[in-house]
Every structure is written in C-alpha cells, then in structure tokens.
Amino acid sequence: MKQEDIYVPSTMLAYQCSQSGECCGGWEIGLDKKSHDRLSYVLSRNNQKRLFKDTVKKVDPGDEKAKHGYYSIIQFVEGKCGMLEPNGLCGLHKNHGIEILPDICKAFPRLIYKTPLGKELSITFSCPSAAKLLKNREKIVMVKNPDNFFFAHGDLYYCYITKEIFDRKDIVQFYYHLEPHFIEILQTRSLTTEERLILLGITVKRLEALDQPTIDQINDTIQLNRSIIQQSFFKDDIKQIHSSIDHQVFLLKEFVNLRIPSVPNKELKEIFMYIAKTFRFDQADDKLNESVEIYTQYYWDYYHEAKEDIDHILENYLVFFILRKTFIKYTLHEAYFLTIFFYSLIRLLAMGLAIRDKQQVDEDLMIKAVWVIEKAIGHSYLFYQGIINFLREKDLTTVSHAITLLKTPDKRASKKEQIASFVD
Ligand code: SF4
C-alpha cells in the first residue's frame, strides 16, 4: 500500500526535542482511549500498576474534556505531569521507550493535520525549542516526504480536513490555491511586514467580495497581487492609509483588560498587568489619549529601531499561523483579524518586556513574547472564539478595522485621525 504523503515546513526539519520538560506542565495531559489502554497494559506488566492507578484518572463521559476526545488525564504533581521524574525526564519515555508515550506527547509540539494531500505538519511555539526555530532566516517552503524524517506519530491528529472542501461552493474550495499565495505575500521581503499584512487584508477583502468564485478569478487575484508588488506606487499608496492610533490603542486596551486576566497563566498575567500599568490601560476610557501618547512614545523608543532585526521572526510566525489552517477554520476576514490580533499582541508584549528589562526589542525578546503567548493562549480554541465573539459584538471584524492595528504609530499621533477608506 502506498505510504501517505507528508508535507513538512522546511524549518521544522531542524527541530529537536531538548527534553526541557517544559511541555510536561501547565496544561492537562489528556489521553485518548488507545493511549490510555497502552499505558495501562505496559505499566501493569512492569509492576507499575500503582503508578498508573495514582496518576491516570478517567474522564466522566459527560465532561467537557470528553467532548475533546479525552478518555482520561494524567494527574499533576506540583504543577507537572505525574510521569515526570525529579530529574526532569519523562519516566515513561526513559523506562519503556518512545512508543509507549501518550499520542499527545509523541506529537507535541507538532500539529498534525489529516488533509486531502496526506499529512501536513505545523508546530506550536509553546515549546521553547520550537520557538527557537523562528530565528531561521531562510524562507519556509513545504517539503514533500523529506528524507530521513521521523517522529513517533500515533493516531492523533490536531485537525481533519476532508476532501469535501473541494465540493464547496464558497471560497474555501480554492484553499490549496490560496494558502501558498498567502504565504507568498507574507514572504515578500521587498515589503515591510506591515505592508505584507495590509496586502493580505486587501486580498481577503477582494476574495470575499467574489459572489461565486471561480478558479479564473482566483488566478486573476494572484496575478494582480504579483504585479502590484512590483509597482513602486504600492508602497506610496499604503503610506496614504491613515492609521487610527486611538483605535489601535483602544482595541489593545480592551483585549488586555477584558481577556488576558482570565488566562490561567501566571507569567502572561504578570507581564500584562505590567503592560496595563505602564500603558495606563487601567485608566478610564476618557483618559485614552494618555495611553495613546505613551504607546506611541514607547513604540519609537523600544521597538521601531529593532524592526529590521526581528522581521524574520514575525514572518516565520505568520507563515505558521497560516499553516495552522486558520483560514479554513474561520471565515477569511475572521482568520485575518485573528492573524493581526496575535501579531499586535506579540508586538505589544515584546514592547512590554523591553520596557521592563530596560533594553531594545531584539530577537530573543521577540521569541520570548511569542513563547509566552503561545503557551498561555495559543492552544485555546475558547480564547480564539472569545476574540471572534468580542469583535462581532463590537462590530469590529472588518478588514479596515484590522488594518488600523498594523500601521506604524505616527510620531505626532492625533486624535482626529480616521480610518481611511482606502480598502473600503
Ligand atoms: S507522559 Fe511524559 S512526555 Fe508526556 S507530559 Fe508526562 S512526562 Fe511529559
């Protein structure tokens, strides 16, 4: 039987687990039924029935966790997985080999998608070794069936995409034309990261305006973008888009104040409380102009100068955001807003870390910002959904609103600035 094709982002070929044990705490280790039975069998054969009994707990079938495919969970001891030994190594792995590990541990930090093409891989940067891959300066390409590539994949998939997407009548039927093009836009290095994201937003808006999209229209859009990128006036046109820094700061303030404190992660909470205080996000809305001034000042003092040195990190992060199939899971404009939201949050967090540490933003600080966000909220569907719901409630899911989060704050930001009609 022909082996299923596997598609691996080139950066991931260099991934190696550093056995930091970082991934073995801070969230619940859920077991599917097969992993549960495998653990039970191997541990009882090796006189470790007690360990199994004390550590693995069945999930009630009516429980929310059961709906996410958890049959049981491994209990924590002092905030870490009960299978972790005092030396920081996984006892299961050490004593019984990699094959016995729960499927979720075998896969992590890889995100494995079962799709019409075969298996497609992406990665979460909540693993510190994975986050270091963001330093790679080569453009990411998808490698089909790479040589000597192995990882102990069980039966667990992060997400299933069936071939029925090709029968859909909406834009999603062309997903496999759009994904490489979106990545191409994000890797256009003649543009700044913000310009690339603005072009992506304009593309999303154009695509969503197609009533009954056809492949010719998709190809025309792609060709149009390629010719736009070549034109020198494109950058000038983008400069004409006025940013509304008030709006940008207002949205960030709302997110920080409303959403982040409910995230059960101490490190993220602390840094965001620091940010709320530093940027005066804890003040009433009628004091927003103070926050705008502080945000603008800090942006220029701590972030702007470093942009060229950190752009590749953001580029890589954004490419992986696409490879996580965000533009299938949500409508195009919602996925676009999520992309911009995480981009803005990382930028804000990196600024906060830089101010706290009294240094300019640099590569390591950006990676730290990505890591903290991914660890705390990157996996949470509920959080993603919460953002979308929040934006819907406030009627803020348009591409134009998202673009206001992108523009560089003008050194003389004025309250009178308005969102331009450029993309409307
Ligand atoms: S089972 Fe092992 S690899 Fe999995 S979370 Fe526990 S200690 Fe880590």
Residues whose N, C-alpha, C, O or C-beta is under 5 A from the ligand:
A	BS01	SF4	C23 C24 I29 C81 M83 L84 C90 L92 C105
